């Protein structure tokens, strides 16, 4: 009479169902692990500060200024005198601007004017080239 019964047991549906999002549990978890979060944040922040203080700054700036010629005190009389008092300073400034690296290098690259100078084949300087 003590035979096992073949009646299926009730399966708890609550154990199989996924838990719903519980904000209270999430906040409790964050509160419990606050020191771990603070330690990770502090470590990453310290690494960032260390990098910012030790990194070599990389920047470059080139500037050219051309000072415009101020109007002459003689006014239109200078044009009538044929430019006797002209110094040619503005022409010299323009030549300096044309010779500057900011203008010269892009022109050389665009026109393909860059050349490489090498020693003749078999010359004893061949081993010195990089």
Backbone as XML, in Angstrom:
<?xml version="1.0"?>
<chain id="A" units="angstrom">
  <residue number="1" name="UNK">
    <atom name="N" x="0.780" y="-1.172" z="0.000"/>
    <atom name="CA" x="0.000" y="0.000" z="0.000"/>
    <atom name="C" x="0.831" y="1.249" z="0.000"/>
  </residue>
  <residue number="2" name="UNK">
    <atom name="N" x="2.033" y="1.047" z="0.188"/>
    <atom name="CA" x="2.907" y="2.208" z="0.120"/>
    <atom name="C" x="3.522" y="2.311" z="-1.264"/>
  </residue>
  <residue number="3" name="UNK">
    <atom name="N" x="2.762" y="2.220" z="-2.257"/>
    <atom name="CA" x="3.257" y="2.326" z="-3.625"/>
    <atom name="C" x="3.387" y="3.797" z="-4.004"/>
  </residue>
  <residue number="4" name="UNK">
    <atom name="N" x="4.447" y="4.104" z="-4.775"/>
    <atom name="CA" x="4.585" y="5.506" z="-5.191"/>
    <atom name="C" x="3.465" y="5.892" z="-6.138"/>
  </residue>
  <residue number="5" name="UNK">
    <atom name="N" x="3.024" y="7.037" z="-5.959"/>
    <atom name="CA" x="1.939" y="7.526" z="-6.794"/>
    <atom name="C" x="2.530" y="8.148" z="-8.055"/>
  </residue>
  <residue number="6" name="UNK">
    <atom name="N" x="1.893" y="7.929" z="-9.165"/>
    <atom name="CA" x="2.364" y="8.471" z="-10.443"/>
    <atom name="C" x="1.665" y="9.775" z="-10.806"/>
  </residue>
  <residue number="7" name="UNK">
    <atom name="N" x="1.192" y="10.434" z="-9.854"/>
    <atom name="CA" x="0.523" y="11.707" z="-10.098"/>
    <atom name="C" x="1.615" y="12.774" z="-10.216"/>
  </residue>
  <residue number="8" name="UNK">
    <atom name="N" x="1.637" y="13.516" z="-11.345"/>
    <atom name="CA" x="2.679" y="14.536" z="-11.501"/>
    <atom name="C" x="2.554" y="15.625" z="-10.444"/>
  </residue>
  <residue number="9" name="UNK">
    <atom name="N" x="3.687" y="15.994" z="-9.937"/>
    <atom name="CA" x="3.696" y="17.066" z="-8.943"/>
    <atom name="C" x="3.465" y="18.402" z="-9.645"/>
  </residue>
  <residue number="10" name="UNK">
    <atom name="N" x="2.967" y="19.307" z="-8.891"/>
    <atom name="CA" x="2.721" y="20.633" z="-9.456"/>
    <atom name="C" x="4.060" y="21.337" z="-9.680"/>
  </residue>
  <residue number="11" name="UNK">
    <atom name="N" x="4.232" y="21.786" z="-10.876"/>
    <atom name="CA" x="5.458" y="22.511" z="-11.203"/>
    <atom name="C" x="5.236" y="23.977" z="-10.872"/>
  </residue>
  <residue number="12" name="UNK">
    <atom name="N" x="6.165" y="24.497" z="-10.155"/>
    <atom name="CA" x="6.046" y="25.899" z="-9.791"/>
    <atom name="C" x="6.357" y="26.762" z="-11.012"/>
  </residue>
  <residue number="13" name="UNK">
    <atom name="N" x="5.404" y="27.512" z="-11.429"/>
    <atom name="CA" x="5.584" y="28.383" z="-12.587"/>
    <atom name="C" x="6.361" y="29.653" z="-12.201"/>
  </residue>
  <residue number="14" name="UNK">
    <atom name="N" x="6.380" y="29.969" z="-10.955"/>
    <atom name="CA" x="7.093" y="31.168" z="-10.519"/>
    <atom name="C" x="8.601" y="30.990" z="-10.659"/>
  </residue>
  <residue number="15" name="UNK">
    <atom name="N" x="9.110" y="29.790" z="-10.465"/>
    <atom name="CA" x="10.545" y="29.551" z="-10.563"/>
    <atom name="C" x="11.017" y="29.591" z="-12.009"/>
  </residue>
  <residue number="16" name="UNK">
    <atom name="N" x="10.165" y="29.181" z="-12.955"/>
    <atom name="CA" x="10.535" y="29.160" z="-14.361"/>
    <atom name="C" x="10.397" y="30.525" z="-15.030"/>
  </residue>
  <residue number="17" name="UNK">
    <atom name="N" x="9.521" y="31.344" z="-14.539"/>
    <atom name="CA" x="9.262" y="32.638" z="-15.173"/>
    <atom name="C" x="10.431" y="33.582" z="-14.906"/>
  </residue>
  <residue number="18" name="UNK">
    <atom name="N" x="10.836" y="34.361" z="-15.920"/>
    <atom name="CA" x="11.920" y="35.321" z="-15.684"/>
    <atom name="C" x="11.460" y="36.411" z="-14.729"/>
  </residue>
  <residue number="19" name="UNK">
    <atom name="N" x="12.414" y="36.869" z="-13.924"/>
    <atom name="CA" x="12.076" y="37.912" z="-12.968"/>
    <atom name="C" x="11.826" y="39.224" z="-13.695"/>
  </residue>
  <residue number="20" name="UNK">
    <atom name="N" x="10.917" y="39.963" z="-13.195"/>
    <atom name="CA" x="10.646" y="41.285" z="-13.746"/>
    <atom name="C" x="11.721" y="42.243" z="-13.245"/>
  </residue>
  <residue number="21" name="UNK">
    <atom name="N" x="11.894" y="43.336" z="-13.935"/>
    <atom name="CA" x="12.870" y="44.352" z="-13.557"/>
    <atom name="C" x="12.444" y="44.961" z="-12.235"/>
  </residue>
  <residue number="22" name="UNK">
    <atom name="N" x="13.345" y="44.926" z="-11.290"/>
    <atom name="CA" x="13.040" y="45.461" z="-9.975"/>
    <atom name="C" x="14.028" y="46.584" z="-9.672"/>
  </residue>
  <residue number="23" name="UNK">
    <atom name="N" x="13.545" y="47.775" z="-9.676"/>
    <atom name="CA" x="14.382" y="48.947" z="-9.460"/>
    <atom name="C" x="14.988" y="48.946" z="-8.058"/>
  </residue>
  <residue number="24" name="UNK">
    <atom name="N" x="14.225" y="48.488" z="-7.097"/>
    <atom name="CA" x="14.724" y="48.457" z="-5.721"/>
    <atom name="C" x="15.940" y="47.533" z="-5.597"/>
  </residue>
  <residue number="25" name="UNK">
    <atom name="N" x="15.897" y="46.367" z="-6.249"/>
    <atom name="CA" x="17.033" y="45.444" z="-6.202"/>
    <atom name="C" x="18.253" y="46.033" z="-6.917"/>
  </residue>
  <residue number="26" name="UNK">
    <atom name="N" x="18.007" y="46.711" z="-8.035"/>
    <atom name="CA" x="19.110" y="47.338" z="-8.769"/>
    <atom name="C" x="19.791" y="48.413" z="-7.927"/>
  </residue>
  <residue number="27" name="UNK">
    <atom name="N" x="18.997" y="49.247" z="-7.283"/>
    <atom name="CA" x="19.573" y="50.291" z="-6.435"/>
    <atom name="C" x="20.304" y="49.690" z="-5.236"/>
  </residue>
  <residue number="28" name="UNK">
    <atom name="N" x="19.775" y="48.617" z="-4.691"/>
    <atom name="CA" x="20.445" y="47.952" z="-3.573"/>
    <atom name="C" x="21.782" y="47.367" z="-4.029"/>
  </residue>
  <residue number="29" name="UNK">
    <atom name="N" x="21.823" y="46.790" z="-5.243"/>
    <atom name="CA" x="23.070" y="46.249" z="-5.776"/>
    <atom name="C" x="24.104" y="47.360" z="-5.971"/>
  </residue>
  <residue number="30" name="UNK">
    <atom name="N" x="23.674" y="48.475" z="-6.548"/>
    <atom name="CA" x="24.592" y="49.598" z="-6.739"/>
    <atom name="C" x="25.108" y="50.131" z="-5.404"/>
  </residue>
  <residue number="31" name="UNK">
    <atom name="N" x="24.251" y="50.166" z="-4.417"/>
    <atom name="CA" x="24.674" y="50.643" z="-3.101"/>
    <atom name="C" x="25.670" y="49.685" z="-2.467"/>
  </residue>
  <residue number="32" name="UNK">
    <atom name="N" x="25.429" y="48.375" z="-2.612"/>
    <atom name="CA" x="26.340" y="47.384" z="-2.033"/>
    <atom name="C" x="27.709" y="47.426" z="-2.700"/>
  </residue>
  <residue number="33" name="UNK">
    <atom name="N" x="27.752" y="47.692" z="-3.999"/>
    <atom name="CA" x="29.004" y="47.668" z="-4.760"/>
    <atom name="C" x="29.563" y="49.062" z="-5.023"/>
  </residue>
  <residue number="34" name="UNK">
    <atom name="N" x="29.161" y="50.027" z="-4.217"/>
    <atom name="CA" x="29.590" y="51.412" z="-4.458"/>
    <atom name="C" x="31.095" y="51.574" z="-4.332"/>
  </residue>
  <residue number="35" name="UNK">
    <atom name="N" x="31.735" y="50.848" z="-3.426"/>
    <atom name="CA" x="33.176" y="50.993" z="-3.240"/>
    <atom name="C" x="33.943" y="50.426" z="-4.425"/>
  </residue>
  <residue number="36" name="UNK">
    <atom name="N" x="33.456" y="49.344" z="-4.995"/>
    <atom name="CA" x="34.099" y="48.791" z="-6.187"/>
    <atom name="C" x="33.986" y="49.777" z="-7.354"/>
  </residue>
  <residue number="37" name="UNK">
    <atom name="N" x="32.806" y="50.345" z="-7.532"/>
    <atom name="CA" x="32.612" y="51.333" z="-8.601"/>
    <atom name="C" x="33.482" y="52.562" z="-8.405"/>
  </residue>
  <residue number="38" name="UNK">
    <atom name="N" x="33.580" y="53.009" z="-7.168"/>
    <atom name="CA" x="34.414" y="54.173" z="-6.876"/>
    <atom name="C" x="35.891" y="53.858" z="-7.102"/>
  </residue>
  <residue number="39" name="UNK">
    <atom name="N" x="36.316" y="52.650" z="-6.759"/>
    <atom name="CA" x="37.715" y="52.260" z="-6.969"/>
    <atom name="C" x="38.047" y="52.185" z="-8.457"/>
  </residue>
  <residue number="40" name="UNK">
    <atom name="N" x="37.150" y="51.625" z="-9.266"/>
    <atom name="CA" x="37.387" y="51.543" z="-10.714"/>
    <atom name="C" x="37.429" y="52.942" z="-11.316"/>
  </residue>
  <residue number="41" name="UNK">
    <atom name="N" x="36.482" y="53.790" z="-10.932"/>
    <atom name="CA" x="36.458" y="55.159" z="-11.447"/>
    <atom name="C" x="37.732" y="55.906" z="-11.062"/>
  </residue>
  <residue number="42" name="UNK">
    <atom name="N" x="38.163" y="55.762" z="-9.803"/>
    <atom name="CA" x="39.373" y="56.460" z="-9.347"/>
    <atom name="C" x="40.609" y="55.972" z="-10.094"/>
  </residue>
  <residue number="43" name="UNK">
    <atom name="N" x="40.682" y="54.673" z="-10.344"/>
    <atom name="CA" x="41.828" y="54.133" z="-11.078"/>
    <atom name="C" x="41.900" y="54.654" z="-12.498"/>
  </residue>
  <residue number="44" name="UNK">
    <atom name="N" x="40.770" y="54.651" z="-13.185"/>
    <atom name="CA" x="40.742" y="55.146" z="-14.567"/>
    <atom name="C" x="41.040" y="56.641" z="-14.594"/>
  </residue>
  <residue number="45" name="UNK">
    <atom name="N" x="40.494" y="57.380" z="-13.653"/>
    <atom name="CA" x="40.733" y="58.820" z="-13.599"/>
    <atom name="C" x="42.203" y="59.114" z="-13.322"/>
  </residue>
  <residue number="46" name="UNK">
    <atom name="N" x="42.830" y="58.341" z="-12.423"/>
    <atom name="CA" x="44.254" y="58.532" z="-12.122"/>
    <atom name="C" x="45.116" y="58.229" z="-13.342"/>
  </residue>
  <residue number="47" name="UNK">
    <atom name="N" x="44.767" y="57.180" z="-14.095"/>
    <atom name="CA" x="45.513" y="56.880" z="-15.321"/>
    <atom name="C" x="45.375" y="58.008" z="-16.337"/>
  </residue>
  <residue number="48" name="UNK">
    <atom name="N" x="44.184" y="58.572" z="-16.449"/>
    <atom name="CA" x="43.974" y="59.688" z="-17.369"/>
    <atom name="C" x="44.812" y="60.897" z="-16.961"/>
  </residue>
  <residue number="49" name="UNK">
    <atom name="N" x="44.820" y="61.222" z="-15.689"/>
    <atom name="CA" x="45.607" y="62.363" z="-15.210"/>
    <atom name="C" x="47.094" y="62.118" z="-15.451"/>
  </residue>
  <residue number="50" name="UNK">
    <atom name="N" x="47.566" y="60.893" z="-15.184"/>
    <atom name="CA" x="48.969" y="60.558" z="-15.418"/>
    <atom name="C" x="49.331" y="60.727" z="-16.892"/>
  </residue>
  <residue number="51" name="UNK">
    <atom name="N" x="48.460" y="60.256" z="-17.777"/>
    <atom name="CA" x="48.717" y="60.407" z="-19.211"/>
    <atom name="C" x="48.710" y="61.880" z="-19.612"/>
  </residue>
  <residue number="52" name="UNK">
    <atom name="N" x="47.766" y="62.639" z="-19.098"/>
    <atom name="CA" x="47.669" y="64.053" z="-19.469"/>
    <atom name="C" x="48.897" y="64.838" z="-19.012"/>
  </residue>
  <residue number="53" name="UNK">
    <atom name="N" x="49.478" y="64.451" z="-17.899"/>
    <atom name="CA" x="50.640" y="65.183" z="-17.391"/>
    <atom name="C" x="51.948" y="64.754" z="-18.039"/>
  </residue>
  <residue number="54" name="UNK">
    <atom name="N" x="52.030" y="63.514" z="-18.517"/>
    <atom name="CA" x="53.297" y="63.026" z="-19.060"/>
    <atom name="C" x="53.348" y="62.999" z="-20.579"/>
  </residue>
  <residue number="55" name="UNK">
    <atom name="N" x="52.230" y="63.128" z="-21.252"/>
    <atom name="CA" x="52.221" y="63.063" z="-22.715"/>
    <atom name="C" x="52.911" y="64.294" z="-23.293"/>
  </residue>
  <residue number="56" name="UNK">
    <atom name="N" x="53.659" y="64.079" z="-24.336"/>
    <atom name="CA" x="54.324" y="65.179" z="-25.019"/>
    <atom name="C" x="53.300" y="65.918" z="-25.868"/>
  </residue>
  <residue number="57" name="UNK">
    <atom name="N" x="53.146" y="67.209" z="-25.650"/>
    <atom name="CA" x="52.180" y="67.941" z="-26.464"/>
    <atom name="C" x="52.635" y="67.994" z="-27.922"/>
  </residue>
  <residue number="58" name="UNK">
    <atom name="N" x="51.709" y="67.760" z="-28.809"/>
    <atom name="CA" x="52.013" y="67.767" z="-30.237"/>
    <atom name="C" x="51.182" y="68.881" z="-30.869"/>
  </residue>
  <residue number="59" name="UNK">
    <atom name="N" x="51.853" y="69.907" z="-31.275"/>
    <atom name="CA" x="51.183" y="70.992" z="-31.970"/>
    <atom name="C" x="52.195" y="71.699" z="-32.848"/>
  </residue>
  <residue number="60" name="UNK">
    <atom name="N" x="51.684" y="72.364" z="-33.831"/>
    <atom name="CA" x="52.548" y="73.078" z="-34.760"/>
    <atom name="C" x="51.765" y="74.270" z="-35.291"/>
  </residue>
  <residue number="61" name="UNK">
    <atom name="N" x="52.442" y="75.361" z="-35.422"/>
    <atom name="CA" x="51.795" y="76.550" z="-35.949"/>
    <atom name="C" x="52.774" y="77.295" z="-36.841"/>
  </residue>
  <residue number="62" name="UNK">
    <atom name="N" x="52.298" y="77.708" z="-37.972"/>
    <atom name="CA" x="53.069" y="78.547" z="-38.882"/>
    <atom name="C" x="52.228" y="79.778" z="-39.186"/>
  </residue>
  <residue number="63" name="UNK">
    <atom name="N" x="52.859" y="80.897" z="-39.187"/>
    <atom name="CA" x="52.128" y="82.120" z="-39.480"/>
    <atom name="C" x="53.024" y="83.071" z="-40.258"/>
  </residue>
  <residue number="64" name="UNK">
    <atom name="N" x="52.426" y="83.731" z="-41.189"/>
    <atom name="CA" x="53.108" y="84.787" z="-41.939"/>
    <atom name="C" x="52.242" y="86.034" z="-41.883"/>
  </residue>
  <residue number="65" name="UNK">
    <atom name="N" x="52.868" y="87.128" z="-41.651"/>
    <atom name="CA" x="52.154" y="88.394" z="-41.622"/>
    <atom name="C" x="52.726" y="89.299" z="-42.691"/>
  </residue>
  <residue number="66" name="UNK">
    <atom name="N" x="51.841" y="89.916" z="-43.408"/>
    <atom name="CA" x="52.284" y="90.914" z="-44.379"/>
    <atom name="C" x="51.744" y="92.252" z="-43.911"/>
  </residue>
  <residue number="67" name="UNK">
    <atom name="N" x="52.656" y="93.130" z="-43.610"/>
    <atom name="CA" x="52.263" y="94.450" z="-43.151"/>
    <atom name="C" x="51.955" y="95.291" z="-44.373"/>
  </residue>
  <residue number="68" name="UNK">
    <atom name="N" x="50.759" y="95.805" z="-44.390"/>
    <atom name="CA" x="50.354" y="96.642" z="-45.521"/>
    <atom name="C" x="51.082" y="97.978" z="-45.450"/>
  </residue>
  <residue number="69" name="UNK">
    <atom name="N" x="51.362" y="98.497" z="-46.617"/>
    <atom name="CA" x="52.050" y="99.778" z="-46.711"/>
    <atom name="C" x="51.098" y="100.874" z="-46.246"/>
  </residue>
  <residue number="70" name="UNK">
    <atom name="N" x="51.587" y="101.698" z="-45.346"/>
    <atom name="CA" x="50.762" y="102.788" z="-44.859"/>
    <atom name="C" x="50.729" y="103.895" z="-45.905"/>
  </residue>
  <residue number="71" name="UNK">
    <atom name="N" x="49.638" y="104.599" z="-45.964"/>
    <atom name="CA" x="49.568" y="105.688" z="-46.942"/>
    <atom name="C" x="50.634" y="106.746" z="-46.659"/>
  </residue>
  <residue number="72" name="UNK">
    <atom name="N" x="51.209" y="107.209" z="-47.700"/>
    <atom name="CA" x="52.283" y="108.192" z="-47.588"/>
    <atom name="C" x="51.732" y="109.532" z="-47.115"/>
  </residue>
  <residue number="73" name="UNK">
    <atom name="N" x="52.577" y="110.250" z="-46.419"/>
    <atom name="CA" x="52.184" y="111.582" z="-45.963"/>
    <atom name="C" x="52.068" y="112.537" z="-47.144"/>
  </residue>
  <residue number="74" name="UNK">
    <atom name="N" x="52.732" y="112.184" z="-48.248"/>
    <atom name="CA" x="52.665" y="113.044" z="-49.427"/>
    <atom name="C" x="51.356" y="112.864" z="-50.180"/>
  </residue>
  <residue number="75" name="UNK">
    <atom name="N" x="50.664" y="111.747" z="-49.944"/>
    <atom name="CA" x="49.389" y="111.512" z="-50.612"/>
    <atom name="C" x="49.582" y="111.304" z="-52.099"/>
  </residue>
  <residue number="76" name="UNK">
    <atom name="N" x="48.823" y="111.987" z="-52.913"/>
    <atom name="CA" x="48.871" y="111.864" z="-54.364"/>
    <atom name="C" x="50.121" y="112.516" z="-54.949"/>
  </residue>
  <residue number="77" name="UNK">
    <atom name="N" x="50.795" y="113.326" z="-54.179"/>
    <atom name="CA" x="52.002" y="113.983" z="-54.686"/>
    <atom name="C" x="53.100" y="112.958" z="-54.953"/>
  </residue>
  <residue number="78" name="UNK">
    <atom name="N" x="53.118" y="111.861" z="-54.223"/>
    <atom name="CA" x="54.106" y="110.811" z="-54.436"/>
    <atom name="C" x="53.917" y="110.179" z="-55.814"/>
  </residue>
  <residue number="79" name="UNK">
    <atom name="N" x="52.683" y="110.023" z="-56.253"/>
    <atom name="CA" x="52.429" y="109.467" z="-57.584"/>
    <atom name="C" x="52.887" y="110.453" z="-58.657"/>
  </residue>
  <residue number="80" name="UNK">
    <atom name="N" x="52.730" y="111.731" z="-58.416"/>
    <atom name="CA" x="53.147" y="112.731" z="-59.394"/>
    <atom name="C" x="54.668" y="112.824" z="-59.483"/>
  </residue>
  <residue number="81" name="UNK">
    <atom name="N" x="55.353" y="112.582" z="-58.387"/>
    <atom name="CA" x="56.804" y="112.666" z="-58.388"/>
    <atom name="C" x="57.449" y="111.410" z="-58.957"/>
  </residue>
  <residue number="82" name="UNK">
    <atom name="N" x="56.650" y="110.445" z="-59.349"/>
    <atom name="CA" x="57.195" y="109.260" z="-59.999"/>
    <atom name="C" x="57.774" y="108.249" z="-59.027"/>
  </residue>
  <residue number="83" name="UNK">
    <atom name="N" x="57.370" y="108.291" z="-57.795"/>
    <atom name="CA" x="57.846" y="107.302" z="-56.830"/>
    <atom name="C" x="59.281" y="107.520" z="-56.412"/>
  </residue>
  <residue number="84" name="UNK">
    <atom name="N" x="59.721" y="108.772" z="-56.330"/>
    <atom name="CA" x="61.094" y="109.050" z="-55.918"/>
    <atom name="C" x="61.370" y="108.581" z="-54.491"/>
  </residue>
  <residue number="85" name="UNK">
    <atom name="N" x="60.310" y="108.558" z="-53.686"/>
    <atom name="CA" x="60.493" y="108.198" z="-52.286"/>
    <atom name="C" x="60.122" y="106.741" z="-52.001"/>
  </residue>
  <residue number="86" name="UNK">
    <atom name="N" x="59.883" y="105.964" z="-53.011"/>
    <atom name="CA" x="59.502" y="104.555" z="-52.806"/>
    <atom name="C" x="60.712" y="103.760" z="-52.337"/>
  </residue>
  <residue number="87" name="UNK">
    <atom name="N" x="60.498" y="102.880" z="-51.377"/>
    <atom name="CA" x="61.610" y="102.109" z="-50.824"/>
    <atom name="C" x="61.601" y="100.665" z="-51.294"/>
  </residue>
  <residue number="88" name="UNK">
    <atom name="N" x="60.508" y="100.193" z="-51.805"/>
    <atom name="CA" x="60.430" y="98.807" z="-52.260"/>
    <atom name="C" x="60.279" y="97.814" z="-51.120"/>
  </residue>
  <residue number="89" name="UNK">
    <atom name="N" x="59.902" y="98.266" z="-49.943"/>
    <atom name="CA" x="59.763" y="97.372" z="-48.788"/>
    <atom name="C" x="58.626" y="96.382" z="-48.994"/>
  </residue>
  <residue number="90" name="UNK">
    <atom name="N" x="57.558" y="96.803" z="-49.653"/>
    <atom name="CA" x="56.433" y="95.881" z="-49.849"/>
    <atom name="C" x="56.819" y="94.757" z="-50.801"/>
  </residue>
  <residue number="91" name="UNK">
    <atom name="N" x="57.626" y="95.070" z="-51.818"/>
    <atom name="CA" x="58.080" y="94.027" z="-52.741"/>
    <atom name="C" x="58.977" y="93.038" z="-52.012"/>
  </residue>
  <residue number="92" name="UNK">
    <atom name="N" x="59.842" y="93.533" z="-51.176"/>
    <atom name="CA" x="60.715" y="92.652" z="-50.405"/>
    <atom name="C" x="59.901" y="91.757" z="-49.474"/>
  </residue>
  <residue number="93" name="UNK">
    <atom name="N" x="58.864" y="92.289" z="-48.869"/>
    <atom name="CA" x="58.016" y="91.491" z="-47.977"/>
    <atom name="C" x="57.294" y="90.399" z="-48.752"/>
  </residue>
  <residue number="94" name="UNK">
    <atom name="N" x="56.821" y="90.723" z="-49.951"/>
    <atom name="CA" x="56.140" y="89.716" z="-50.767"/>
    <atom name="C" x="57.098" y="88.614" z="-51.211"/>
  </residue>
  <residue number="95" name="UNK">
    <atom name="N" x="58.345" y="88.969" z="-51.518"/>
    <atom name="CA" x="59.337" y="87.957" z="-51.893"/>
    <atom name="C" x="59.621" y="87.042" z="-50.703"/>
  </residue>
  <residue number="96" name="UNK">
    <atom name="N" x="59.716" y="87.603" z="-49.514"/>
    <atom name="CA" x="59.949" y="86.786" z="-48.318"/>
    <atom name="C" x="58.787" y="85.828" z="-48.073"/>
  </residue>
  <residue number="97" name="UNK">
    <atom name="N" x="57.580" y="86.269" z="-48.305"/>
    <atom name="CA" x="56.413" y="85.392" z="-48.147"/>
    <atom name="C" x="56.462" y="84.261" z="-49.158"/>
  </residue>
  <residue number="98" name="UNK">
    <atom name="N" x="56.843" y="84.565" z="-50.399"/>
    <atom name="CA" x="56.929" y="83.520" z="-51.421"/>
    <atom name="C" x="58.029" y="82.514" z="-51.105"/>
  </residue>
  <residue number="99" name="UNK">
    <atom name="N" x="59.082" y="82.953" z="-50.437"/>
    <atom name="CA" x="60.179" y="82.050" z="-50.085"/>
    <atom name="C" x="59.910" y="81.260" z="-48.806"/>
  </residue>
  <residue number="100" name="UNK">
    <atom name="N" x="58.870" y="81.603" z="-48.091"/>
    <atom name="CA" x="58.614" y="80.952" z="-46.808"/>
    <atom name="C" x="58.197" y="79.501" z="-46.999"/>
  </residue>
  <residue number="101" name="UNK">
    <atom name="N" x="58.386" y="78.712" z="-45.962"/>
    <atom name="CA" x="58.061" y="77.286" z="-46.019"/>
    <atom name="C" x="56.567" y="77.052" z="-46.200"/>
  </residue>
  <residue number="102" name="UNK">
    <atom name="N" x="55.753" y="77.915" z="-45.628"/>
    <atom name="CA" x="54.308" y="77.729" z="-45.724"/>
    <atom name="C" x="53.831" y="77.787" z="-47.167"/>
  </residue>
  <residue number="103" name="UNK">
    <atom name="N" x="54.514" y="78.540" z="-47.998"/>
    <atom name="CA" x="54.138" y="78.635" z="-49.411"/>
    <atom name="C" x="54.996" y="77.710" z="-50.257"/>
  </residue>
  <residue number="104" name="UNK">
    <atom name="N" x="56.267" y="77.616" z="-49.947"/>
    <atom name="CA" x="57.211" y="76.888" z="-50.786"/>
    <atom name="C" x="56.950" y="75.387" z="-50.820"/>
  </residue>
  <residue number="105" name="UNK">
    <atom name="N" x="56.755" y="74.741" z="-49.674"/>
    <atom name="CA" x="56.578" y="73.287" z="-49.648"/>
    <atom name="C" x="55.327" y="72.818" z="-50.393"/>
  </residue>
  <residue number="106" name="UNK">
    <atom name="N" x="54.170" y="73.455" z="-50.225"/>
    <atom name="CA" x="53.013" y="73.005" z="-51.016"/>
    <atom name="C" x="53.212" y="73.177" z="-52.521"/>
  </residue>
  <residue number="107" name="UNK">
    <atom name="N" x="53.910" y="74.223" z="-52.935"/>
    <atom name="CA" x="54.161" y="74.431" z="-54.366"/>
    <atom name="C" x="55.095" y="73.351" z="-54.897"/>
  </residue>
  <residue number="108" name="UNK">
    <atom name="N" x="56.143" y="73.016" z="-54.142"/>
    <atom name="CA" x="57.081" y="71.969" z="-54.565"/>
    <atom name="C" x="56.356" y="70.637" z="-54.688"/>
  </residue>
  <residue number="109" name="UNK">
    <atom name="N" x="55.494" y="70.315" z="-53.711"/>
    <atom name="CA" x="54.749" y="69.048" z="-53.773"/>
    <atom name="C" x="53.774" y="69.027" z="-54.941"/>
  </residue>
  <residue number="110" name="UNK">
    <atom name="N" x="53.060" y="70.117" z="-55.152"/>
    <atom name="CA" x="52.040" y="70.151" z="-56.200"/>
    <atom name="C" x="52.657" y="70.068" z="-57.590"/>
  </residue>
  <residue number="111" name="UNK">
    <atom name="N" x="53.784" y="70.707" z="-57.798"/>
    <atom name="CA" x="54.411" y="70.719" z="-59.116"/>
    <atom name="C" x="55.393" y="69.575" z="-59.312"/>
  </residue>
  <residue number="112" name="UNK">
    <atom name="N" x="55.604" y="68.762" z="-58.300"/>
    <atom name="CA" x="56.512" y="67.622" z="-58.418"/>
    <atom name="C" x="57.957" y="68.040" z="-58.577"/>
  </residue>
  <residue number="113" name="UNK">
    <atom name="N" x="58.362" y="69.071" z="-57.889"/>
    <atom name="CA" x="59.719" y="69.593" z="-58.023"/>
    <atom name="C" x="60.703" y="68.959" z="-57.046"/>
  </residue>
  <residue number="114" name="UNK">
    <atom name="N" x="60.226" y="68.082" z="-56.183"/>
    <atom name="CA" x="61.120" y="67.446" z="-55.213"/>
    <atom name="C" x="61.983" y="66.417" z="-55.931"/>
  </residue>
  <residue number="115" name="UNK">
    <atom name="N" x="63.284" y="66.530" z="-55.762"/>
    <atom name="CA" x="64.204" y="65.587" z="-56.402"/>
    <atom name="C" x="65.092" y="64.971" z="-55.333"/>
  </residue>
  <residue number="116" name="UNK">
    <atom name="N" x="65.560" y="63.773" z="-55.592"/>
    <atom name="CA" x="66.477" y="63.099" z="-54.674"/>
    <atom name="C" x="67.843" y="63.036" z="-55.336"/>
  </residue>
  <residue number="117" name="UNK">
    <atom name="N" x="68.866" y="63.431" z="-54.620"/>
    <atom name="CA" x="70.225" y="63.419" z="-55.158"/>
    <atom name="C" x="70.932" y="62.191" z="-54.608"/>
  </residue>
  <residue number="118" name="UNK">
    <atom name="N" x="71.453" y="61.360" z="-55.497"/>
    <atom name="CA" x="72.159" y="60.141" z="-55.107"/>
    <atom name="C" x="73.509" y="60.112" z="-55.795"/>
  </residue>
  <residue number="119" name="UNK">
    <atom name="N" x="74.412" y="59.404" z="-55.178"/>
    <atom name="CA" x="75.737" y="59.260" z="-55.785"/>
    <atom name="C" x="75.665" y="58.245" z="-56.919"/>
  </residue>
  <residue number="120" name="UNK">
    <atom name="N" x="76.596" y="58.305" z="-57.854"/>
    <atom name="CA" x="76.598" y="57.349" z="-58.963"/>
    <atom name="C" x="76.720" y="55.911" z="-58.452"/>
  </residue>
  <residue number="121" name="UNK">
    <atom name="N" x="76.212" y="54.972" z="-59.235"/>
    <atom name="CA" x="76.235" y="53.562" z="-58.841"/>
    <atom name="C" x="77.671" y="53.099" z="-58.659"/>
  </residue>
  <residue number="122" name="UNK">
    <atom name="N" x="77.940" y="52.349" z="-57.618"/>
    <atom name="CA" x="79.273" y="51.838" z="-57.368"/>
    <atom name="C" x="80.172" y="52.803" z="-56.632"/>
  </residue>
  <residue number="123" name="UNK">
    <atom name="N" x="79.698" y="53.972" z="-56.306"/>
    <atom name="CA" x="80.500" y="54.962" z="-55.604"/>
    <atom name="C" x="80.634" y="54.556" z="-54.141"/>
  </residue>
  <residue number="124" name="UNK">
    <atom name="N" x="81.714" y="54.948" z="-53.496"/>
    <atom name="CA" x="81.956" y="54.528" z="-52.119"/>
    <atom name="C" x="81.004" y="55.184" z="-51.121"/>
  </residue>
  <residue number="125" name="UNK">
    <atom name="N" x="80.218" y="56.177" z="-51.529"/>
    <atom name="CA" x="79.238" y="56.788" z="-50.647"/>
    <atom name="C" x="77.908" y="56.052" z="-50.655"/>
  </residue>
  <residue number="126" name="UNK">
    <atom name="N" x="77.756" y="54.994" z="-51.450"/>
    <atom name="CA" x="76.487" y="54.277" z="-51.534"/>
    <atom name="C" x="76.067" y="53.713" z="-50.181"/>
  </residue>
  <residue number="127" name="UNK">
    <atom name="N" x="77.002" y="53.284" z="-49.392"/>
    <atom name="CA" x="76.672" y="52.690" z="-48.100"/>
    <atom name="C" x="76.201" y="53.705" z="-47.077"/>
  </residue>
  <residue number="128" name="UNK">
    <atom name="N" x="76.390" y="54.987" z="-47.340"/>
    <atom name="CA" x="76.012" y="56.020" z="-46.384"/>
    <atom name="C" x="74.568" y="56.464" z="-46.525"/>
  </residue>
  <residue number="129" name="UNK">
    <atom name="N" x="73.917" y="56.117" z="-47.635"/>
    <atom name="CA" x="72.534" y="56.547" z="-47.828"/>
    <atom name="C" x="71.616" y="55.754" z="-46.929"/>
  </residue>
  <residue number="130" name="UNK">
    <atom name="N" x="70.601" y="56.407" z="-46.443"/>
    <atom name="CA" x="69.644" y="55.722" z="-45.569"/>
    <atom name="C" x="68.534" y="55.122" z="-46.384"/>
  </residue>
</chain>
